[in-house]
Amino acid sequence: SAETLGNETGLKIPRFVSLKFDNSNLRVGPDENYPIKLRYIVANTPVEIIDEYKNWRKIIDYEENEGWIHKSLIKSKRFAITNTPYENGLQVFNKPKGNNIGKIGKKNILEIKTCLINWCKIEYKKNRGWVNKSYLWGIYDSEIINIPFYQTIINLIWKINVNFLI
């Protein structure tokens, strides 16, 4: 099927982006004259762009709030929110299917560094590790991000179970 492209940017719709600032207004319509529906107070919050109109982007967030935000308030750098059904948090590993090196609680915002088919390398409070992609909101199931050219070598090393971080 053909992918939909935005009328203003020519970029894929839908797509994930994140908020630039700690104080960003979500509006009822695509203009500053429309009332504020919601105010986001945390920078890097991931949102999904579902439409475009001039300098405005219609978005939906993790909690299914929908509205319009000015394009100057968003950036393409990728972040995700932990979306684990477990109370004790999302497990973080030293490599995909590797050793558990920590946990991250529900609804925390993580920077996406790399995503393979089922795993994403993330950064959280200057700590890095791998998490299962299915527990992240802000990335599509089939999406691959920033895979280095030498990833096949890394995969082989992981496969033969060499225990060191790359």
N, C-alpha and C positions, 0 to 999 in steps of 0.2 A: 504494500500500500504506500501511496505517496505521503511523505510527511508534510505537515502544515508549516508554512513559513510566515513569520510576522510581517504585516504590511509595512511597518515602519523600519524594522531592522534587517529583515530578511533572514533572521535567525529562527531556529526550530521552535515551534510552539506545540505542546508545553515544554518548558525547560526550567531547571532550578537555578536560582541565584541566591544571594544573601544580602542582608541589609548592611549598609555602610556605617550607620550611626546608632547611638544609644537612644535617640529620640526621633522616631519616624512615624508619620501619620498615614493611616489607611483611611481613604475617603470613600464615600458612597458613590461618587462619580469621578470622571477624569478631568477635574479642574479644581483649583484652589477655592472656588466658590461653593463647592459641595461640602456638606458637613463632614467632620471627622467621625469615623465609625469606631476607630480603635487607635491607640497610640502604642507602638512597640517601644520598649525601653531597653532592649538588649541588642547591641551591634552583633553582626554575624549570624543573626537568626536566618535560617534557610526559608525561602518562600518559592512557590512555583508560579511562574508567569503563564497565564492561560489566555491572555489577549493583549493587544497593543492598540493604542489610539494616540497619535501625535507623540507628545513627551510623557505619556502616562502608560503604566503597565497594570493590567488587571492581574491580581495575584490571589492565591489561596495559600493558607498557612497550615501548620501542623494540626491545629485545632479546627480546621475547615472554615475559618473566617475568610471571607471573600470581599474584595474591594479593589480600589485603585490607589496606586502609589506613583509618585513622580520618579522618572528614570534616574534623577540625580541622587536618589536615596538608596540605589541598589548597586551591587558590584558582582562581577562574574566569579570571584574567588569562591570556592565551594566549601560549604559547611553542612553538617547534618545534625539531627537531634536523635539521641538514643531513644529507642522505641521498644524496649524490652518488656515482655509480659511478666518478668520475674522481679520480685521485690528486692532481691539481693544484688541487682545490678547486672550490667553487661560485662562479660568476661573479655579481657584483653590478653592477647597472646604475643609471643616473641616472633612468630611467623604463622602463616595459615596452618591450622591444625597442630600448632606447636605447643610450647609450655605456657601455662597460664602465668601471666606476670602482674595481673591486677584486675580491678573492677572499676566500672564507671556507673554512677547512678542514673536513674530514669530522667529523661528530659534535659540532659546536659548537651551543650553545643560543642561539637568536635570539628576540627579542621580536617578536611579530606586531603590526604597527600597523594594516594594512589588507590585505584580500585581494580581488582581482578574480577573474574566472573562471580565468585561468591564471597570474596573478602575485600576489606578496605584497610589500608594503612592510614591511621589517624594520628592526630596530635591533640593532646588535651593537657593544658597547664604545663607545657614544655616537655611532656612525656609522650613517647611514641609507642605504637604497637598495632597489632592487627585485630580487627573485630569482624564478626560475621555480618555481611552486608544486609541480611534480612532483618536485622534489628536497628536499622538506620532509616530515618525519614529525611529525605533530601537528596536521594540518589535513586535512579531507576534500576530495577532488577537486572536488566541486560546491559547497563551502562559500564563502560570501561574508561578509567581516567588515569592519565599520566603514567602509562606503563613505560619503564625505561627500555631501551633497545636490548639491554642485556638480561631482561626478565627471564628468558628461557634458560639461561645459565643458572640463575637464582633458583628457578623451579627444579632443575636437576639436582642442585645441592640440597634443597629441602627434601627432595624425594629420597636421596640416599641417606638422609637423616644426619647430616653433619650439624652439630650443635653450636652454631655461632650466628650472631646477628649480622645482617648485611645492611 
